Amino acid sequence: MIVDLPDHAASEMLAARIAELLRAGDVVALSGGLGAGKTTLARAIIAALGHRGEVPSPSFAIIELYDPPAVRLPLVHADFYRLEDPSEAEEIGLDDYREGAALLAEWPEHAGGFAHEPGCLSISLESTENGRRAIVSPGEDWLERGPWI
């Protein structure tokens, strides 16, 4: 499905819906070119989960963690842009971080991808003349949650 995101408010509405349905074990895989809005959408999801204050980009740290009560559920925000090989995700202990948490993954293809997981919500972001567009591909677990956009 395609969701037009003409402005920040539209992105916040999409983020709020994702945050409402997000569960531990889920992955929100955010793809798109540089400047497509991956970090902006990730920050909006984190805010919709209850976080107040600044949300640093995990570009250099690779992983940022958020725990209740600051957010509704444990969350891992990862930016895999700097990984040169998917095996590096394993080396940094991604599976350990993910245990009992949801994952927001920017540049998921650099970590080997997550689309094969039933709890993966894949979102490809593109710039358009009128803002941005999100191409959303829900995994099986997300489809079972009913219509959500």
C-alpha positions, 0 to 999 in steps of 0.5 A: 500500500502507498501512503502519501506523506505531504507534510510532517503532520502526515508522517506523525499520523503514520507514526502514531498508528505504527506505535499503537500497533507495535509489539515486542518482537516486531521490526519496522524496517525503514528503507530509502535513499539518503534524506528520504525521511527514515530518521524523521519517521523513526523519531516520530514513532519513538515520540508516539511511543511516549518518549519526550526530548531529543532522539539522537540519530544512531548513525554513529552508535549504530544502536540506541535503546529506549526502555519503559517508562520513557516509551510504551515498550522496550525499543531498539533504534538501529541505523545499519548504514555503516555496516559493510557486511550483514554479519556485522549485525550479529557481531554487535549483538543485535539478537541480544538487543532485540530480545523482548523489544521492538526494532526500528531498523534504518538501512535494514538491507545492510543488516541482511534484511528483515522482510522474511520475519512475520512481524516485519513492517517494511516501509520504503520512503521516497521523495516526491514533488509533494513531500514523501511517499511511503510504500508499506509492506506489512508482514503476516503478523501486521496483516492479522491486526486488521486494517490500520492505515 
